[in-house]
Amino acid sequence: MLPNGDLFPAHVNDENVGDYKVSEAGWYAVDDGENVVLGPFASLAECERNMRDHDRMTPRTL
């Protein structure tokens, strides 16, 4: 699993839905603090594609 900026993909199963404060299981993009930023997605590939799109559209501060 390769990091994409400050986001990384995580699969949240039914048992962990409450831990991540989401309403359904699936793939999510989470930040370093394990906060959900994007999702849910049906597959890892879809999650990674949306993370790349999000990264391109988010301005970086130096």
WOHU-V665487 format. One record per pair of residues at least 24 apart in sequence whose C-alpha atoms are under 7 Angstrom apart, sorted by the first residue. I is the first residue (numbers start at 1). GAP is how many residues later the second one is. D is the distance in whole Angstrom. If there is no record, write none. Layout:
BEGIN
I	GAP	D
I	GAP	D
END
This chain:
BEGIN
4	47	7
5	50	7
6	25	6
6	26	6
7	24	5
7	25	7
9	38	7
9	39	7
END
